[in-house]
Amino acid sequence: MNFKNNPILIPLLISVGFCILYFFMFSFIRYNQADTINFVNATKVLFGNHNVVDTQSRITKPAILLLPGVLNYVFNVKIETFMLLQNILLFISSGVLMSKLVSVFEFGKNLQYLSVFIFFTIQPIAVHSLELINDIAGYFFSILIMHLYFLGQKQSQISVKQYIILSLLIILGVLSKESAGLAVLVIIADSLVNFSSSKFIKNFILLFVSVILIYTVQWLITANYKTNNILNNIVEEFIIDNGFSIKFEQIVHSFDTYWLFIGVGIFHLIKNIKTYTYSKLLLFSGIIVTPMLFLWATVQDRTISVITPLFIIYILYGLKNINLNKLFYLLIITAGILNIVLTYLIYKYNISNLLRYYLSGYTVVFVLSVYYRTKVSYS
């Protein structure tokens, strides 16, 4: 089989490999997620079962519930079984799409493959994607929408048909997981940074129509099922949790040692802001998205990692500009492997203080490696 003529094959194999690994590695917490029962009950309520309670109004995310609900209603397939299968398919597809997205931003094959590895070695994605919740759907739709949008922008212009497809994907994405709104924010950033009246008007119509249709579906659900809409859910969480709270250690744990590489990427994006076509867009997108990560009542690893697709592009740009060689390949692959090993130990054995020792040790190694690389470059 010729790998060169099949650019999807290697990302697909990497994605399937991580899927198999995590399916068994984190199986001990798959059904421990408190939200699992809410998604199962919401699916039942959506299809007319009034003997259960959707306590957190997960029915307001109906798109992700449709297939499990239909199969359960028509063929009596267990809801939990198809939810897991659905997440497996979204997990594998997200990895392949990640490689396609970064290719639009002018990264070569090796960095495209590396983007898949980085994506799957980010802790919240590794741990929560194969649980019976909808986090992976947010990543899938964000990456897919961004890929199709920027692929269209590289052409002469996005066609009406492509805008209709984008609108449908935005609607399905947000009605599956609100974090798919990341793509919407990036489109807004592009409309402002790379302004043209034609693009601005078309994107405004795209987003306006999408928002109206999302709101309409939310209104119909709220009216027919006597439940809260997405905005009310957010407000309710603040009431239940007695206000706003930030879990600082989980914020650090969201990207673990990858924070160092993200920092390098941001530095080079700023440094090359006049020479790299996408610098302003990527930086401005980050500025717009970051405050949105703090909208939830409890800010934790799962909420911060929503920005993953952007941060992976930051990482790749940083690596590309420090002349990626064997040393930095080794550094980032080691970081990814250790991130997952650390995560497993923390979840499995509840080992306290492990994170700070790991991050401190790796940071020292990283700084010394950068110093050595810089010294060699100038000698």
Secondary structure as a PSIPRED ss2 file (coil, helix, strand):
# PSIPRED VFORMAT (PSIPRED V4.0)

   1 M C   1.000  0.000  0.000
   2 N C   1.000  0.000  0.000
   3 F H   0.000  1.000  0.000
   4 K H   0.000  1.000  0.000
   5 N H   0.000  1.000  0.000
   6 N C   1.000  0.000  0.000
   7 P C   1.000  0.000  0.000
   8 I C   1.000  0.000  0.000
   9 L H   0.000  1.000  0.000
  10 I H   0.000  1.000  0.000
  11 P H   0.000  1.000  0.000
  12 L H   0.000  1.000  0.000
  13 L H   0.000  1.000  0.000
  14 I H   0.000  1.000  0.000
  15 S H   0.000  1.000  0.000
  16 V H   0.000  1.000  0.000
  17 G H   0.000  1.000  0.000
  18 F H   0.000  1.000  0.000
  19 C H   0.000  1.000  0.000
  20 I H   0.000  1.000  0.000
  21 L H   0.000  1.000  0.000
  22 Y H   0.000  1.000  0.000
  23 F H   0.000  1.000  0.000
  24 F H   0.000  1.000  0.000
  25 M H   0.000  1.000  0.000
  26 F C   1.000  0.000  0.000
  27 S H   0.000  1.000  0.000
  28 F H   0.000  1.000  0.000
  29 I H   0.000  1.000  0.000
  30 R C   1.000  0.000  0.000
  31 Y C   1.000  0.000  0.000
  32 N C   1.000  0.000  0.000
  33 Q C   1.000  0.000  0.000
  34 A C   1.000  0.000  0.000
  35 D C   1.000  0.000  0.000
  36 T H   0.000  1.000  0.000
  37 I H   0.000  1.000  0.000
  38 N H   0.000  1.000  0.000
  39 F H   0.000  1.000  0.000
  40 V H   0.000  1.000  0.000
  41 N H   0.000  1.000  0.000
  42 A H   0.000  1.000  0.000
  43 T H   0.000  1.000  0.000
  44 K H   0.000  1.000  0.000
  45 V H   0.000  1.000  0.000
  46 L H   0.000  1.000  0.000
  47 F C   1.000  0.000  0.000
  48 G C   1.000  0.000  0.000
  49 N C   1.000  0.000  0.000
  50 H C   1.000  0.000  0.000
  51 N C   1.000  0.000  0.000
  52 V C   1.000  0.000  0.000
  53 V C   1.000  0.000  0.000
  54 D C   1.000  0.000  0.000
  55 T C   1.000  0.000  0.000
  56 Q C   1.000  0.000  0.000
  57 S C   1.000  0.000  0.000
  58 R H   0.000  1.000  0.000
  59 I H   0.000  1.000  0.000
  60 T H   0.000  1.000  0.000
  61 K C   1.000  0.000  0.000
  62 P H   0.000  1.000  0.000
  63 A H   0.000  1.000  0.000
  64 I H   0.000  1.000  0.000
  65 L C   1.000  0.000  0.000
  66 L H   0.000  1.000  0.000
  67 L H   0.000  1.000  0.000
  68 P H   0.000  1.000  0.000
  69 G H   0.000  1.000  0.000
  70 V H   0.000  1.000  0.000
  71 L H   0.000  1.000  0.000
  72 N H   0.000  1.000  0.000
  73 Y H   0.000  1.000  0.000
  74 V H   0.000  1.000  0.000
  75 F H   0.000  1.000  0.000
  76 N C   1.000  0.000  0.000
  77 V C   1.000  0.000  0.000
  78 K C   1.000  0.000  0.000
  79 I H   0.000  1.000  0.000
  80 E H   0.000  1.000  0.000
  81 T H   0.000  1.000  0.000
  82 F H   0.000  1.000  0.000
  83 M H   0.000  1.000  0.000
  84 L H   0.000  1.000  0.000
  85 L H   0.000  1.000  0.000
  86 Q H   0.000  1.000  0.000
  87 N H   0.000  1.000  0.000
  88 I H   0.000  1.000  0.000
  89 L H   0.000  1.000  0.000
  90 L H   0.000  1.000  0.000
  91 F H   0.000  1.000  0.000
  92 I H   0.000  1.000  0.000
  93 S H   0.000  1.000  0.000
  94 S H   0.000  1.000  0.000
  95 G H   0.000  1.000  0.000
  96 V H   0.000  1.000  0.000
  97 L H   0.000  1.000  0.000
  98 M H   0.000  1.000  0.000
  99 S H   0.000  1.000  0.000
 100 K H   0.000  1.000  0.000
 101 L H   0.000  1.000  0.000
 102 V H   0.000  1.000  0.000
 103 S H   0.000  1.000  0.000
 104 V H   0.000  1.000  0.000
 105 F C   1.000  0.000  0.000
 106 E C   1.000  0.000  0.000
 107 F C   1.000  0.000  0.000
 108 G C   1.000  0.000  0.000
 109 K H   0.000  1.000  0.000
 110 N H   0.000  1.000  0.000
 111 L H   0.000  1.000  0.000
 112 Q H   0.000  1.000  0.000
 113 Y H   0.000  1.000  0.000
 114 L H   0.000  1.000  0.000
 115 S H   0.000  1.000  0.000
 116 V H   0.000  1.000  0.000
 117 F H   0.000  1.000  0.000
 118 I H   0.000  1.000  0.000
 119 F H   0.000  1.000  0.000
 120 F H   0.000  1.000  0.000
 121 T C   1.000  0.000  0.000
 122 I C   1.000  0.000  0.000
 123 Q H   0.000  1.000  0.000
 124 P H   0.000  1.000  0.000
 125 I H   0.000  1.000  0.000
 126 A H   0.000  1.000  0.000
 127 V H   0.000  1.000  0.000
 128 H H   0.000  1.000  0.000
 129 S C   1.000  0.000  0.000
 130 L C   1.000  0.000  0.000
 131 E C   1.000  0.000  0.000
 132 L C   1.000  0.000  0.000
 133 I C   1.000  0.000  0.000
 134 N C   1.000  0.000  0.000
 135 D H   0.000  1.000  0.000
 136 I H   0.000  1.000  0.000
 137 A H   0.000  1.000  0.000
 138 G H   0.000  1.000  0.000
 139 Y H   0.000  1.000  0.000
 140 F H   0.000  1.000  0.000
 141 F H   0.000  1.000  0.000
 142 S H   0.000  1.000  0.000
 143 I H   0.000  1.000  0.000
 144 L H   0.000  1.000  0.000
 145 I H   0.000  1.000  0.000
 146 M H   0.000  1.000  0.000
 147 H H   0.000  1.000  0.000
 148 L H   0.000  1.000  0.000
 149 Y H   0.000  1.000  0.000
 150 F H   0.000  1.000  0.000
 151 L H   0.000  1.000  0.000
 152 G H   0.000  1.000  0.000
 153 Q H   0.000  1.000  0.000
 154 K H   0.000  1.000  0.000
 155 Q C   1.000  0.000  0.000
 156 S C   1.000  0.000  0.000
 157 Q C   1.000  0.000  0.000
 158 I C   1.000  0.000  0.000
 159 S C   1.000  0.000  0.000
 160 V H   0.000  1.000  0.000
 161 K H   0.000  1.000  0.000
 162 Q H   0.000  1.000  0.000
 163 Y H   0.000  1.000  0.000
 164 I H   0.000  1.000  0.000
 165 I H   0.000  1.000  0.000
 166 L H   0.000  1.000  0.000
 167 S H   0.000  1.000  0.000
 168 L H   0.000  1.000  0.000
 169 L H   0.000  1.000  0.000
 170 I H   0.000  1.000  0.000
 171 I H   0.000  1.000  0.000
 172 L H   0.000  1.000  0.000
 173 G H   0.000  1.000  0.000
 174 V H   0.000  1.000  0.000
 175 L C   1.000  0.000  0.000
 176 S C   1.000  0.000  0.000
 177 K C   1.000  0.000  0.000
 178 E H   0.000  1.000  0.000
 179 S H   0.000  1.000  0.000
 180 A H   0.000  1.000  0.000
 181 G H   0.000  1.000  0.000
 182 L H   0.000  1.000  0.000
 183 A H   0.000  1.000  0.000
 184 V H   0.000  1.000  0.000
 185 L H   0.000  1.000  0.000
 186 V H   0.000  1.000  0.000
 187 I H   0.000  1.000  0.000
 188 I H   0.000  1.000  0.000
 189 A H   0.000  1.000  0.000
 190 D H   0.000  1.000  0.000
 191 S H   0.000  1.000  0.000
 192 L H   0.000  1.000  0.000
 193 V H   0.000  1.000  0.000
 194 N C   1.000  0.000  0.000
 195 F C   1.000  0.000  0.000
 196 S C   1.000  0.000  0.000
 197 S H   0.000  1.000  0.000
 198 S H   0.000  1.000  0.000
 199 K H   0.000  1.000  0.000
 200 F H   0.000  1.000  0.000
 201 I H   0.000  1.000  0.000
 202 K H   0.000  1.000  0.000
 203 N H   0.000  1.000  0.000
 204 F H   0.000  1.000  0.000
 205 I H   0.000  1.000  0.000
 206 L H   0.000  1.000  0.000
 207 L H   0.000  1.000  0.000
 208 F H   0.000  1.000  0.000
 209 V H   0.000  1.000  0.000
 210 S H   0.000  1.000  0.000
 211 V H   0.000  1.000  0.000
 212 I H   0.000  1.000  0.000
 213 L H   0.000  1.000  0.000
 214 I H   0.000  1.000  0.000
 215 Y H   0.000  1.000  0.000
 216 T H   0.000  1.000  0.000
 217 V H   0.000  1.000  0.000
 218 Q H   0.000  1.000  0.000
 219 W H   0.000  1.000  0.000
 220 L H   0.000  1.000  0.000
 221 I H   0.000  1.000  0.000
 222 T H   0.000  1.000  0.000
 223 A H   0.000  1.000  0.000
 224 N H   0.000  1.000  0.000
 225 Y H   0.000  1.000  0.000
 226 K C   1.000  0.000  0.000
 227 T C   1.000  0.000  0.000
 228 N C   1.000  0.000  0.000
 229 N C   1.000  0.000  0.000
 230 I H   0.000  1.000  0.000
 231 L H   0.000  1.000  0.000
 232 N H   0.000  1.000  0.000
 233 N H   0.000  1.000  0.000
 234 I H   0.000  1.000  0.000
 235 V H   0.000  1.000  0.000
 236 E H   0.000  1.000  0.000
 237 E H   0.000  1.000  0.000
 238 F H   0.000  1.000  0.000
 239 I H   0.000  1.000  0.000
 240 I H   0.000  1.000  0.000
 241 D C   1.000  0.000  0.000
 242 N C   1.000  0.000  0.000
 243 G C   1.000  0.000  0.000
 244 F C   1.000  0.000  0.000
 245 S E   0.000  0.000  1.000
 246 I E   0.000  0.000  1.000
 247 K C   1.000  0.000  0.000
 248 F H   0.000  1.000  0.000
 249 E H   0.000  1.000  0.000
 250 Q H   0.000  1.000  0.000
 251 I H   0.000  1.000  0.000
 252 V H   0.000  1.000  0.000
 253 H H   0.000  1.000  0.000
 254 S H   0.000  1.000  0.000
 255 F H   0.000  1.000  0.000
 256 D C   1.000  0.000  0.000
 257 T C   1.000  0.000  0.000
 258 Y H   0.000  1.000  0.000
 259 W H   0.000  1.000  0.000
 260 L H   0.000  1.000  0.000
 261 F H   0.000  1.000  0.000
 262 I H   0.000  1.000  0.000
 263 G H   0.000  1.000  0.000
 264 V H   0.000  1.000  0.000
 265 G H   0.000  1.000  0.000
 266 I H   0.000  1.000  0.000
 267 F H   0.000  1.000  0.000
 268 H H   0.000  1.000  0.000
 269 L H   0.000  1.000  0.000
 270 I H   0.000  1.000  0.000
 271 K H   0.000  1.000  0.000
 272 N C   1.000  0.000  0.000
 273 I C   1.000  0.000  0.000
 274 K C   1.000  0.000  0.000
 275 T C   1.000  0.000  0.000
 276 Y C   1.000  0.000  0.000
 277 T C   1.000  0.000  0.000
 278 Y C   1.000  0.000  0.000
 279 S H   0.000  1.000  0.000
 280 K H   0.000  1.000  0.000
 281 L H   0.000  1.000  0.000
 282 L H   0.000  1.000  0.000
 283 L H   0.000  1.000  0.000
 284 F H   0.000  1.000  0.000
 285 S H   0.000  1.000  0.000
 286 G H   0.000  1.000  0.000
 287 I H   0.000  1.000  0.000
 288 I H   0.000  1.000  0.000
 289 V H   0.000  1.000  0.000
 290 T H   0.000  1.000  0.000
 291 P H   0.000  1.000  0.000
 292 M H   0.000  1.000  0.000
 293 L C   1.000  0.000  0.000
 294 F C   1.000  0.000  0.000
 295 L C   1.000  0.000  0.000
 296 W C   1.000  0.000  0.000
 297 A C   1.000  0.000  0.000
 298 T E   0.000  0.000  1.000
 299 V E   0.000  0.000  1.000
 300 Q C   1.000  0.000  0.000
 301 D H   0.000  1.000  0.000
 302 R H   0.000  1.000  0.000
 303 T H   0.000  1.000  0.000
 304 I H   0.000  1.000  0.000
 305 S H   0.000  1.000  0.000
 306 V H   0.000  1.000  0.000
 307 I H   0.000  1.000  0.000
 308 T H   0.000  1.000  0.000
 309 P H   0.000  1.000  0.000
 310 L H   0.000  1.000  0.000
 311 F H   0.000  1.000  0.000
 312 I H   0.000  1.000  0.000
 313 I H   0.000  1.000  0.000
 314 Y H   0.000  1.000  0.000
 315 I H   0.000  1.000  0.000
 316 L H   0.000  1.000  0.000
 317 Y H   0.000  1.000  0.000
 318 G H   0.000  1.000  0.000
 319 L H   0.000  1.000  0.000
 320 K H   0.000  1.000  0.000
 321 N H   0.000  1.000  0.000
 322 I C   1.000  0.000  0.000
 323 N C   1.000  0.000  0.000
 324 L C   1.000  0.000  0.000
 325 N C   1.000  0.000  0.000
 326 K H   0.000  1.000  0.000
 327 L H   0.000  1.000  0.000
 328 F H   0.000  1.000  0.000
 329 Y H   0.000  1.000  0.000
 330 L H   0.000  1.000  0.000
 331 L H   0.000  1.000  0.000
 332 I H   0.000  1.000  0.000
 333 I H   0.000  1.000  0.000
 334 T H   0.000  1.000  0.000
 335 A H   0.000  1.000  0.000
 336 G H   0.000  1.000  0.000
 337 I H   0.000  1.000  0.000
 338 L H   0.000  1.000  0.000
 339 N H   0.000  1.000  0.000
 340 I H   0.000  1.000  0.000
 341 V H   0.000  1.000  0.000
 342 L H   0.000  1.000  0.000
 343 T H   0.000  1.000  0.000
 344 Y H   0.000  1.000  0.000
 345 L H   0.000  1.000  0.000
 346 I H   0.000  1.000  0.000
 347 Y H   0.000  1.000  0.000
 348 K H   0.000  1.000  0.000
 349 Y H   0.000  1.000  0.000
 350 N C   1.000  0.000  0.000
 351 I C   1.000  0.000  0.000
 352 S C   1.000  0.000  0.000
 353 N C   1.000  0.000  0.000
 354 L H   0.000  1.000  0.000
 355 L H   0.000  1.000  0.000
 356 R H   0.000  1.000  0.000
 357 Y H   0.000  1.000  0.000
 358 Y H   0.000  1.000  0.000
 359 L H   0.000  1.000  0.000
 360 S H   0.000  1.000  0.000
 361 G H   0.000  1.000  0.000
 362 Y H   0.000  1.000  0.000
 363 T H   0.000  1.000  0.000
 364 V H   0.000  1.000  0.000
 365 V H   0.000  1.000  0.000
 366 F H   0.000  1.000  0.000
 367 V H   0.000  1.000  0.000
 368 L H   0.000  1.000  0.000
 369 S H   0.000  1.000  0.000
 370 V H   0.000  1.000  0.000
 371 Y H   0.000  1.000  0.000
 372 Y H   0.000  1.000  0.000
 373 R H   0.000  1.000  0.000
 374 T H   0.000  1.000  0.000
 375 K H   0.000  1.000  0.000
 376 V H   0.000  1.000  0.000
 377 S H   0.000  1.000  0.000
 378 Y H   0.000  1.000  0.000
 379 S C   1.000  0.000  0.000
